[in-house]
Amino acid sequence: MALGFIIAAIFHSIFDFLLFEFILIVVSSFIMDFDVFLSKYAKDGNHRNLFSHSIIPSMIIIFLGLFFFWPVLIICGFAYLFHIIIDTFDWGTNFFFFPKKTFGIRYLITKEEEENLEEFLSEFKNPQSFFDFKYYNSKLSLSIEIAMFTGMVISMVFLALEYIFLIIIYFLGLYFHLSIHFKLKKIEDK
């Protein structure tokens, strides 16, 4: 989500977006993560294997932006695309969708864990805890989160100060993520 604010702020300095346009770009950078509520329909129950976590929606949005000659929509498409690209680094995504294959560096999961995933998941009371704990115990993941937050604040202060109040959206998202993390931690600690 922080990336959406950074992208919107940078381009706001060029296009002087209306509030609606600024919000549209920010939302485009994280809307695909609402597919987490559709995980039960995904291969392996992984929401990143759904259509929404491929590059296809971003290409459609970019094409529509070009067709209607609306720079905001083009930027929304790129904000969406950058999120998908970033997701390839930690757990990977079904980048091209049709091969039904997870693509990416996937630095949070070892080859052994991937090959014996069911065994590793069975060590937890809630299988989601495996993924959550790997993410929040990763110094690289936390460093990236801190860097993105810092970049968001700096870009908002210097390039889009009039929309700084929108950062509340970031904190709502952070609250959502952390509430899940602490709920899982509580379950595993019992």
DALINTA-V478551 format. One line per field, one symbol per residue. psi: psi as a letter, one per 30 degrees, with the letter a starting at -180 (. if undefined). A space follows every 10 residues. Layout:
BEGIN
psi = ???
END
This chain:
BEGIN
psi = eeeeeeeeee fefefiklee eeeeeeefff effffffgef flkggjffgl efglfeeeee eeeeeeeghj eeeeeeeeee eeeeeeffed flliefeefh kkklehffkl eeeefheeee efflejffee eeeeeffjee eeeeeeeeee eeeeeeeffh efgffffeee eeeeeeeeee efeeeeeff.
END
